[in-house]
Amino acid sequence: MASLPRPSRPFWRTSWRTLGSAAAVLGALTACAQVPPAPQAAAPADTADTAIDSNVALDGPLFYELLLGELTASQGDARDAVALFLDAARQTGVEALYQRATDVALHSRSGPQALMAAQAWQQAFPASRLANRYLLQILLMLNRVSDTVEPLTRELAATPITSKPAAYLAIAQLYRHTSDKKLAAAVVEQALQDDLGQTTTAPAAWAMLGHMRLAANQKEQALQAAAQSQQLAPANGAAALLALELLENKLPQAEPLVQNYLQHTPNPTIRLAYAKILLDQRRLPQALVQLDAVVAQTPENAEAWLTLAAVHAQQGQWPQTEQALQGFAALIPAMADAQQRDTAWLQAGVLGARSAMAARNDALAAQWLAQIPNAEDNLRVQALRAALLARQGQLTQARRLIQAVPAEGPRQAQRKIQAEVQLLRDAGAYGQAYALQARLQAQDPEDADITYETALLAEKIGQLDTMEQLLRSIMARHPDYYHAYNALGYSLADRGVQLDEARRLIETALQYAPDDPFITDSLGWLEFRQGNTEQAVTLLEHAYSLRDDVEIASHLAEVLWVQGDRQRARSLWRSALQREPDNEVLRSTLQRLNVQP
């Protein structure tokens, strides 16, 4: 026998939850005992009658049948209870009793009985939307998707035009758990035929159908639905949301639909969502255009200001980062919730301090950190304060500051050591950093991230054999950990040894992450080491377009320098020096080439 999952409540709100006891049914019937029956009036559109018509006769057998039905249901005998309530419903013509029979079957998780009761109810009251909705949901719960065309068509026909957009959202949610998503989309499309042909309902209907097609992995068909929806109504937000979802699902053909919508309706919510997708695609300049537009249109949008600041920081644009953070900070005092304000100050303070330190403005960094409330036990904040101390030559005091942060459990203790390792690495104390990192490695030798960091530090202190052994151990245990392939491949290429293997390693990494700018940089550097300067420039230009990184810029500048484009090379080096004047790769490159940008 088929069974249903125990329902929490129908997707619509019902006015008849359950009668719950014999007293509820009998109380409704007692007042109308011994009165001749009369024809039952049609039920209201969205509810079954919860009171019995005063013309219904309540004789002894009917009274007993209802009482027995409730007692039987309370004892868990749903089959007999449903039969008793259906018999009483047929005798009285009371819709509420059909609903009671259906509810008893649903709560007993008896699929066939619930369907049988709902079908009897719908047949007795063909104009009842409530009966139709029950039938629709039960069919879906039984995964009889093909059989839902008729009840769904009836429900759509009965829905007022003003309520259609909300109905479409409910339908999409109702069908999202079906096992055959393509069948669900086809069934809904069949039921939507009238709505798809009406000017007022077609844009939203096409958009909803597009979402269902996308859920069925029919991306091209979903794109067609989005285009049809927007063609009918260019300012249609539903089409724009569908286009955003398609763009997020790697269908770039949907992007013009988003752009067309924003030309007609510069909605800041849609624009911000578009900017976030661009960020995920590493298209930072395009994302900045959208974020600038959002903050110009809605300067009270705190999320947009913070996102804008983060993107400028990622681009190394420190004055713009500071400006955006000031816009974000100005909104914090007006936030209603104290915890929200504390979180916002933490976000602004950490990002502000990091960007100020990158811009060599330690005083500004300290100001940002001072605004963070309750920061003494926050490892991120204390690590930044320690970094400021280390810059002043107070490395011992800086380490103590990190060590003083309370550790709640092994994970926090590990994070403290990792913060101290980073502090030592940034200070150039590679030997001490490696010794501390080796402790982490000994504690958790199977952790790929810890092993990877240990390998990088081993290279810093000249232990190349150890580095290689650790990276190869990661590849053996975690074949998809592409950072290990890239790190070893780049190291071999940079040293000009085993270049064939270096290429194999880097290309393996690219298979896992084809758009990673650092792996692309590694391949470009390998091409340069092998004398293929044209290929090197192409790859390094692409890597630099993906990520404005100082080391990628330094590699590209060196290849351009060798090619003879010294003006562009100097420009790249000057820009990199302004951002990270102490970068080791940059400094060693300029020293090796004896260049003064």
Wavefront OBJ file of the C-alpha trace (Angstrom):
o trace
v 0.000 0.000 0.000
v 1.330 3.423 -0.892
v 1.938 5.742 2.013
v 2.346 9.479 2.302
v 4.922 11.450 4.238
v 3.315 12.892 7.334
v 2.175 16.365 6.227
v 2.969 19.419 8.316
v 0.054 21.334 6.727
v -1.220 21.859 3.188
v 0.521 24.438 0.996
v -2.628 26.542 1.299
v -4.169 27.656 4.569
v -7.293 25.680 5.438
v -10.072 26.860 7.674
v -10.885 23.281 8.729
v -7.817 21.805 10.409
v -9.553 18.792 11.942
v -12.632 18.389 14.043
v -10.378 16.622 16.497
v -13.036 14.870 18.522
v -16.532 13.487 18.302
v -17.812 16.480 20.224
v -16.774 18.878 17.462
v -18.701 16.979 14.783
v -21.695 16.271 16.948
v -21.877 19.796 18.266
v -22.238 21.065 14.728
v -24.977 18.567 13.936
v -27.070 18.534 17.095
v -28.814 21.841 16.448
v -30.288 20.580 13.187
v -31.614 17.184 14.230
v -34.816 15.818 12.692
v -35.129 18.501 9.989
v -35.861 17.359 6.399
v -32.827 17.603 4.072
v -32.438 20.333 1.468
v -30.022 20.776 -1.452
v -26.475 21.745 -0.383
v -25.327 25.183 -1.501
v -21.961 25.563 -3.220
v -19.028 25.974 -0.851
v -17.090 29.248 -0.737
v -14.071 29.390 -3.028
v -11.347 28.868 -0.426
v -12.927 26.972 2.418
v -15.180 24.067 3.255
v -18.187 24.740 5.467
v -17.296 24.060 9.090
v -20.925 24.213 10.230
v -23.708 21.922 9.123
v -26.676 23.302 7.200
v -29.684 23.659 9.477
v -31.777 21.483 7.131
v -29.571 18.392 7.592
v -31.303 15.612 9.539
v -29.321 14.052 12.374
v -31.039 10.748 13.160
v -29.767 8.105 15.523
v -27.790 6.051 12.981
v -26.027 9.123 11.567
v -25.214 10.388 15.053
v -23.759 7.005 15.923
v -21.799 6.815 12.644
v -20.090 10.159 13.280
v -19.308 9.276 16.876
v -17.911 5.922 15.808
v -15.847 7.581 13.070
v -14.122 9.873 15.565
v -13.521 7.066 18.053
v -12.143 4.824 15.304
v -9.825 7.584 14.101
v -8.561 8.239 17.634
v -7.696 4.530 17.956
v -5.594 4.643 14.761
v -7.980 2.709 12.488
v -7.923 5.163 9.616
v -9.451 2.858 6.998
v -12.719 2.370 8.861
v -12.801 5.975 10.073
v -12.458 7.304 6.527
v -15.232 4.986 5.333
v -17.550 6.166 8.134
v -16.912 9.867 7.441
v -17.377 9.425 3.697
v -20.632 7.616 4.241
v -21.834 10.416 6.530
v -20.673 13.010 3.983
v -22.651 11.336 1.195
v -25.759 11.150 3.388
v -25.625 14.770 4.519
v -23.947 16.475 1.531
v -21.720 18.335 4.012
v -18.365 19.322 2.521
v -16.666 19.529 5.906
v -17.117 15.780 6.366
v -15.375 15.039 3.073
v -12.499 17.157 4.296
v -12.511 15.330 7.631
v -12.295 11.992 5.844
v -9.368 13.253 3.740
v -7.547 14.679 6.752
v -7.851 11.408 8.670
v -6.314 9.540 5.737
v -3.534 12.100 5.392
v -2.599 11.951 9.052
v -2.489 8.170 8.877
v -0.138 8.487 5.857
v -2.378 6.293 3.737
v -1.885 7.411 0.156
v -4.653 5.502 -1.641
v -7.240 6.336 1.012
v -6.371 10.019 0.993
v -6.626 10.096 -2.798
v -9.919 8.223 -2.784
v -11.417 10.595 -0.196
v -10.178 13.704 -2.036
v -11.545 12.429 -5.335
v -14.926 11.751 -3.729
v -14.869 15.224 -2.242
v -13.963 16.873 -5.548
v -16.641 14.942 -7.418
v -19.282 15.917 -4.870
v -18.179 19.587 -4.873
v -16.642 20.266 -8.293
v -16.583 24.033 -7.621
v -14.648 23.678 -4.353
v -11.109 25.058 -4.701
v -10.211 23.528 -1.360
v -11.114 20.036 -2.558
v -9.196 20.644 -5.763
v -6.116 21.806 -3.849
v -6.199 18.766 -1.606
v -6.409 16.542 -4.675
v -3.501 18.351 -6.355
v -1.234 18.054 -3.340
v -2.070 14.421 -2.684
v -1.327 13.481 -6.291
v 2.055 15.167 -6.008
v 2.769 13.490 -2.688
v 2.105 10.175 -4.417
v 4.407 11.288 -7.275
v 1.566 10.979 -9.786
v 2.744 14.101 -11.576
v 1.032 13.358 -14.886
v -2.357 13.209 -13.161
v -2.026 16.762 -11.820
v -2.744 18.501 -15.129
v -6.481 18.750 -14.579
v -6.508 19.900 -10.932
v -3.704 22.390 -11.633
v -5.585 23.740 -14.655
v -8.730 24.108 -12.534
v -6.802 25.924 -9.795
v -5.253 28.365 -12.265
v -8.622 29.038 -13.902
v -10.143 29.849 -10.501
v -7.302 32.178 -9.448
v -7.998 35.915 -9.933
v -5.574 37.665 -12.277
v -4.266 39.851 -9.444
v -3.317 36.724 -7.503
v -1.629 34.915 -10.415
v 2.010 35.958 -9.656
v 1.731 34.614 -6.104
v 0.063 31.455 -7.431
v 2.955 30.871 -9.826
v 5.441 31.048 -6.961
v 3.338 28.556 -4.977
v 3.187 26.181 -7.957
v 6.959 26.262 -8.456
v 7.436 25.416 -4.780
v 4.799 22.690 -4.927
v 6.488 20.860 -7.800
v 10.120 21.344 -6.737
v 10.305 18.034 -4.847
v 9.067 15.885 -7.724
v 11.527 13.228 -8.851
v 11.030 13.830 -12.589
v 11.682 17.546 -13.034
v 11.283 17.425 -16.826
v 7.853 15.836 -16.491
v 6.898 18.434 -13.888
v 7.880 21.264 -16.229
v 5.902 19.699 -19.075
v 2.817 19.222 -16.899
v 2.927 22.796 -15.610
v 3.415 24.122 -19.140
v 0.322 22.204 -20.259
v -1.722 23.631 -17.395
v -0.437 27.139 -18.121
v -1.587 27.271 -21.729
v -4.355 29.814 -21.145
v -2.127 32.020 -18.977
v 0.753 31.896 -21.467
v -1.603 33.297 -24.107
v -2.863 36.263 -22.061
v -0.988 39.563 -22.111
v -1.506 40.250 -18.417
v -0.332 36.868 -17.128
v 2.128 35.644 -19.765
v 5.318 37.434 -18.543
v 5.146 36.005 -15.028
v 3.940 32.625 -16.302
v 6.867 32.313 -18.722
v 9.300 33.252 -15.953
v 7.919 30.614 -13.602
v 8.043 28.016 -16.356
v 11.640 29.011 -17.019
v 12.565 28.337 -13.395
v 11.009 24.881 -13.649
v 12.895 24.174 -16.868
v 16.132 25.242 -15.209
v 15.385 22.912 -12.282
v 15.052 20.159 -14.914
v 18.474 21.174 -16.318
v 16.840 22.367 -19.530
v 18.954 25.506 -19.675
v 18.361 26.446 -23.290
v 14.599 26.074 -22.896
v 14.757 28.117 -19.683
v 16.637 30.836 -21.562
v 13.920 30.848 -24.207
v 11.294 31.273 -21.493
v 13.228 34.173 -19.957
v 13.569 35.871 -23.345
v 9.859 35.406 -24.070
v 8.954 36.829 -20.665
v 11.139 39.901 -21.145
v 9.984 40.458 -24.713
v 6.398 40.663 -23.467
v 7.313 42.976 -20.568
v 10.818 44.535 -20.671
v 10.487 45.877 -17.122
v 9.554 42.430 -15.848
v 11.531 41.664 -12.694
v 10.623 37.976 -12.795
v 12.404 37.590 -16.140
v 15.463 39.387 -14.752
v 15.621 37.079 -11.739
v 15.425 34.055 -14.018
v 18.178 35.513 -16.208
v 20.362 36.025 -13.117
v 19.841 32.420 -12.106
v 20.769 31.279 -15.624
v 23.871 33.467 -15.581
v 24.801 31.964 -12.231
v 24.387 28.523 -13.832
v 27.055 29.391 -16.423
v 24.763 30.399 -19.274
v 26.349 33.683 -20.442
v 23.670 34.157 -23.116
v 21.367 35.264 -20.288
v 23.473 38.313 -19.434
v 21.945 40.636 -22.092
v 18.531 39.985 -20.511
v 19.848 41.254 -17.169
v 21.404 44.293 -18.817
v 18.242 45.052 -20.806
v 16.176 44.920 -17.635
v 18.518 47.297 -15.799
v 18.274 49.758 -18.681
v 14.493 49.844 -18.285
v 14.345 49.448 -14.512
v 17.509 50.283 -12.529
v 16.459 48.087 -9.607
v 19.236 48.189 -6.968
v 18.418 44.712 -5.647
v 18.769 43.142 -9.092
v 21.894 45.216 -9.753
v 23.538 44.085 -6.520
v 22.736 40.455 -7.266
v 24.217 40.921 -10.745
v 27.363 42.434 -9.228
v 27.801 39.426 -6.931
v 27.568 37.037 -9.887
v 30.198 39.099 -11.703
v 32.402 38.823 -8.622
v 31.983 35.054 -8.576
v 33.114 35.072 -12.204
v 36.158 37.192 -11.251
v 34.973 40.034 -13.475
v 35.964 42.715 -10.997
v 35.911 45.827 -13.234
v 32.372 45.031 -14.432
v 31.276 44.325 -10.858
v 32.645 47.701 -9.755
v 30.499 49.471 -12.360
v 27.371 47.846 -10.952
v 28.325 48.448 -7.323
v 29.082 52.121 -7.986
v 25.626 52.425 -9.527
v 23.983 50.759 -6.511
v 25.575 53.051 -3.912
v 24.820 56.087 -6.055
v 21.173 55.066 -6.307
v 20.757 53.781 -2.731
v 23.446 55.299 -0.494
v 21.735 53.714 2.513
v 22.584 50.199 1.226
v 25.195 48.988 3.720
v 25.775 45.660 1.986
v 26.613 47.419 -1.280
v 29.141 49.729 0.402
v 30.900 46.829 2.128
v 30.981 44.754 -1.054
v 32.344 47.739 -2.979
v 35.091 48.193 -0.388
v 36.049 44.502 -0.582
v 36.311 44.631 -4.389
v 38.474 47.756 -4.328
v 40.704 46.049 -1.753
v 40.992 42.971 -3.942
v 42.094 45.283 -6.764
v 44.640 46.967 -4.516
v 42.825 50.293 -4.823
v 43.403 51.496 -1.283
v 42.009 55.080 -1.417
v 38.797 53.784 -3.011
v 38.637 51.016 -0.397
v 38.861 53.586 2.383
v 36.196 55.760 0.785
v 33.763 52.852 0.444
v 34.436 51.729 4.016
v 33.678 55.226 5.281
v 30.354 55.020 3.431
v 29.652 51.695 5.152
v 30.769 52.918 8.596
v 28.481 55.944 8.397
v 25.501 53.588 8.282
v 26.489 51.428 11.264
v 25.140 53.649 14.102
v 21.663 53.570 12.529
v 21.517 49.760 12.587
v 18.768 48.755 15.005
v 20.309 45.588 16.461
v 23.339 45.847 18.771
v 24.774 42.526 17.609
v 24.393 43.646 13.997
v 26.305 46.849 14.813
v 29.102 44.895 16.499
v 29.395 42.557 13.513
v 29.459 45.514 11.120
v 32.249 47.231 13.065
v 34.218 43.993 13.033
v 33.816 43.674 9.253
v 34.728 47.303 8.634
v 37.578 47.312 11.133
v 39.280 44.180 9.819
v 38.986 45.188 6.158
v 39.950 48.771 6.934
v 43.019 47.730 8.916
v 44.185 45.291 6.244
v 43.805 47.798 3.436
v 45.479 50.555 5.455
v 48.401 48.265 6.257
v 48.722 47.353 2.589
v 48.823 51.088 1.848
v 51.572 51.462 4.521
v 49.306 53.619 6.685
v 49.726 51.954 10.071
v 48.129 54.836 11.977
v 44.912 54.463 9.961
v 45.013 50.705 10.490
v 45.200 51.243 14.252
v 42.219 53.621 14.092
v 40.100 51.018 12.337
v 41.031 48.343 14.852
v 40.224 50.678 17.761
v 36.598 50.921 16.591
v 35.982 47.168 16.920
v 34.100 46.415 20.176
v 35.074 43.511 22.462
v 38.122 42.729 20.324
v 40.512 41.420 22.977
v 39.422 37.806 22.512
v 39.075 38.018 18.731
v 41.967 36.233 17.031
v 41.563 38.062 13.697
v 41.759 41.460 15.374
v 44.633 40.562 17.666
v 46.580 39.082 14.753
v 46.304 42.413 12.927
v 47.408 44.305 16.032
v 50.327 41.890 16.308
v 51.251 42.581 12.683
v 51.400 46.308 13.480
v 53.709 45.601 16.426
v 55.928 43.388 14.262
v 56.292 46.223 11.764
v 57.643 48.349 14.571
v 60.262 45.716 15.326
v 58.399 44.301 18.329
v 58.100 40.720 17.079
v 58.322 39.124 20.533
v 55.524 41.318 21.905
v 53.498 40.623 18.772
v 53.756 36.868 19.285
v 52.706 37.251 22.919
v 49.631 39.196 21.846
v 48.467 36.263 19.718
v 49.390 33.721 22.370
v 47.274 35.596 24.949
v 44.039 35.082 22.973
v 41.941 32.417 24.776
v 41.664 29.116 22.930
v 38.323 27.345 23.219
v 39.096 23.830 22.054
v 41.698 22.249 19.758
v 40.510 24.029 16.617
v 40.984 27.465 18.152
v 44.406 26.430 19.473
v 45.363 25.383 15.943
v 44.167 28.684 14.513
v 46.303 30.558 17.035
v 49.421 28.712 15.897
v 48.505 29.372 12.259
v 48.143 33.100 13.010
v 51.538 33.107 14.691
v 53.079 31.285 11.719
v 51.657 33.917 9.373
v 53.039 36.677 11.586
v 56.527 35.149 11.444
v 56.279 34.547 7.703
v 55.288 38.169 7.043
v 58.193 39.313 9.222
v 60.606 37.213 7.160
v 61.394 34.908 10.094
v 61.027 31.807 7.946
v 63.052 29.496 10.173
v 60.878 30.202 13.216
v 57.736 30.006 11.092
v 58.758 26.605 9.725
v 59.550 25.257 13.205
v 56.105 26.291 14.442
v 54.385 24.969 11.312
v 56.174 21.637 11.753
v 54.377 21.277 15.106
v 51.034 21.562 13.312
v 52.212 19.065 10.712
v 53.176 16.556 13.402
v 49.816 16.977 15.138
v 47.769 16.425 11.966
v 49.877 14.920 9.162
v 46.791 13.951 7.115
v 45.491 17.518 6.816
v 46.152 18.609 3.219
v 46.038 22.346 3.970
v 48.531 22.075 6.830
v 50.821 19.882 4.742
v 50.641 22.352 1.872
v 51.598 25.306 4.091
v 54.458 23.276 5.562
v 55.744 22.552 2.050
v 55.716 26.242 1.103
v 57.684 27.156 4.213
v 60.139 24.311 3.584
v 60.910 25.936 0.230
v 61.412 29.304 1.939
v 64.229 27.868 4.084
v 65.775 25.973 1.182
v 64.537 22.472 2.043
v 63.479 21.690 -1.506
v 63.502 17.920 -1.057
v 61.157 18.234 1.928
v 58.892 20.559 -0.022
v 58.675 18.120 -2.937
v 58.080 15.120 -0.683
v 55.239 16.894 1.130
v 53.564 18.100 -2.065
v 53.749 14.660 -3.655
v 52.238 13.143 -0.503
v 49.268 15.482 -0.900
v 48.829 14.440 -4.537
v 48.865 10.787 -3.535
v 46.272 11.192 -0.771
v 44.175 13.969 -2.343
v 44.397 13.725 -6.162
v 42.049 16.704 -6.600
v 44.092 19.085 -4.426
v 45.246 21.083 -7.419
v 47.210 23.658 -5.404
v 49.869 21.010 -4.768
v 50.294 20.335 -8.500
v 50.591 24.046 -9.200
v 53.038 24.724 -6.371
v 55.445 21.974 -7.395
v 55.068 22.760 -11.099
v 55.784 26.454 -10.499
v 58.788 25.667 -8.297
v 60.296 23.434 -10.978
v 59.610 26.030 -13.678
v 61.024 28.883 -11.608
v 64.231 26.905 -11.020
v 64.375 25.844 -14.668
v 64.484 22.114 -13.887
v 62.327 19.159 -14.985
v 60.322 21.463 -17.225
v 58.384 18.654 -18.906
v 57.147 17.452 -15.547
v 56.459 21.042 -14.526
v 54.162 21.386 -17.546
v 52.352 18.152 -16.731
v 51.787 19.263 -13.141
v 50.567 22.752 -14.031
v 48.278 21.501 -16.791
v 46.820 18.959 -14.351
v 46.077 21.805 -11.945
v 44.425 23.770 -14.750
v 42.122 20.853 -15.496
v 40.709 21.228 -11.984
v 40.633 25.058 -12.034
v 40.793 26.355 -15.620
v 40.068 29.971 -14.638
v 42.497 30.190 -11.731
v 44.746 33.223 -12.382
v 47.664 31.880 -10.348
v 47.792 28.562 -12.192
v 47.547 30.439 -15.502
v 50.425 32.602 -14.271
v 52.452 29.442 -13.541
v 51.910 28.172 -17.090
v 52.859 31.546 -18.538
v 56.029 31.587 -16.442
v 56.874 28.076 -17.644
v 56.457 29.170 -21.269
v 58.827 32.052 -20.577
v 61.379 29.712 -19.014
v 61.194 27.571 -22.134
v 61.730 30.586 -24.392
v 58.145 30.840 -25.687
v 57.708 34.545 -25.014
v 54.659 35.081 -27.210
v 52.713 32.311 -25.500
v 53.994 33.585 -22.160
v 52.673 37.098 -22.783
v 49.270 35.783 -23.863
v 48.910 33.630 -20.752
v 50.235 36.234 -18.334
v 48.016 38.958 -19.810
v 45.042 36.635 -19.285
v 46.094 35.845 -15.718
v 46.530 39.558 -14.985
v 43.074 40.301 -16.419
v 41.626 37.709 -14.051
v 43.492 38.992 -10.993
v 45.408 42.224 -10.535
v 48.071 40.567 -8.390
v 51.545 41.974 -7.710
v 53.437 38.761 -8.496
v 51.483 38.161 -11.715
v 52.182 41.798 -12.687
v 55.882 41.292 -11.935
v 56.054 38.189 -14.155
v 54.222 39.927 -16.995
v 56.464 42.992 -16.699
v 59.608 40.867 -16.905
v 58.446 39.116 -20.080
v 57.482 42.471 -21.612
v 60.895 43.839 -20.597
v 62.647 41.008 -22.406
v 60.411 41.564 -25.432
v 61.410 45.211 -25.523
v 58.164 46.788 -24.296
v 59.972 48.527 -21.468
v 57.529 51.389 -21.032
v 54.648 49.037 -20.188
v 56.958 46.909 -18.032
v 58.035 49.924 -15.953
v 54.415 51.004 -15.591
v 53.439 47.587 -14.225
v 56.365 47.517 -11.818
v 55.661 51.057 -10.546
v 52.019 50.169 -9.890
v 53.052 46.977 -8.102
v 55.581 48.832 -5.947
v 52.939 51.314 -4.836
v 50.794 48.439 -3.612
v 53.338 46.027 -2.119
v 56.767 47.634 -1.912
v 58.138 44.761 0.180
v 56.962 41.918 -2.049
v 59.828 39.441 -2.370
v 59.140 38.351 -5.953
v 58.885 41.970 -7.078
v 62.036 43.082 -5.247
v 64.121 40.125 -6.397
v 62.981 40.648 -10.012
v 63.977 44.315 -10.028
v 67.298 43.520 -8.366
v 68.085 40.677 -10.759
v 67.317 42.807 -13.817
v 68.937 45.893 -12.282
v 65.856 47.961 -13.066
v 64.809 51.220 -11.434
v 61.129 51.723 -12.309
l 1 2 3 4 5 6 7 8 9 10 11 12 13 14 15 16 17 18 19 20 21 22 23 24 25 26 27 28 29 30 31 32 33 34 35 36 37 38 39 40 41 42 43 44 45 46 47 48 49 50 51 52 53 54 55 56 57 58 59 60 61 62 63 64 65 66 67 68 69 70 71 72 73 74 75 76 77 78 79 80 81 82 83 84 85 86 87 88 89 90 91 92 93 94 95 96 97 98 99 100 101 102 103 104 105 106 107 108 109 110 111 112 113 114 115 116 117 118 119 120 121 122 123 124 125 126 127 128 129 130 131 132 133 134 135 136 137 138 139 140 141 142 143 144 145 146 147 148 149 150 151 152 153 154 155 156 157 158 159 160 161 162 163 164 165 166 167 168 169 170 171 172 173 174 175 176 177 178 179 180 181 182 183 184 185 186 187 188 189 190 191 192 193 194 195 196 197 198 199 200 201 202 203 204 205 206 207 208 209 210 211 212 213 214 215 216 217 218 219 220 221 222 223 224 225 226 227 228 229 230 231 232 233 234 235 236 237 238 239 240 241 242 243 244 245 246 247 248 249 250 251 252 253 254 255 256 257 258 259 260 261 262 263 264 265 266 267 268 269 270 271 272 273 274 275 276 277 278 279 280 281 282 283 284 285 286 287 288 289 290 291 292 293 294 295 296 297 298 299 300 301 302 303 304 305 306 307 308 309 310 311 312 313 314 315 316 317 318 319 320 321 322 323 324 325 326 327 328 329 330 331 332 333 334 335 336 337 338 339 340 341 342 343 344 345 346 347 348 349 350 351 352 353 354 355 356 357 358 359 360 361 362 363 364 365 366 367 368 369 370 371 372 373 374 375 376 377 378 379 380 381 382 383 384 385 386 387 388 389 390 391 392 393 394 395 396 397 398 399 400 401 402 403 404 405 406 407 408 409 410 411 412 413 414 415 416 417 418 419 420 421 422 423 424 425 426 427 428 429 430 431 432 433 434 435 436 437 438 439 440 441 442 443 444 445 446 447 448 449 450 451 452 453 454 455 456 457 458 459 460 461 462 463 464 465 466 467 468 469 470 471 472 473 474 475 476 477 478 479 480 481 482 483 484 485 486 487 488 489 490 491 492 493 494 495 496 497 498 499 500 501 502 503 504 505 506 507 508 509 510 511 512 513 514 515 516 517 518 519 520 521 522 523 524 525 526 527 528 529 530 531 532 533 534 535 536 537 538 539 540 541 542 543 544 545 546 547 548 549 550 551 552 553 554 555 556 557 558 559 560 561 562 563 564 565 566 567 568 569 570 571 572 573 574 575 576 577 578 579 580 581 582 583 584 585 586 587 588 589 590 591 592 593 594 595 596 597
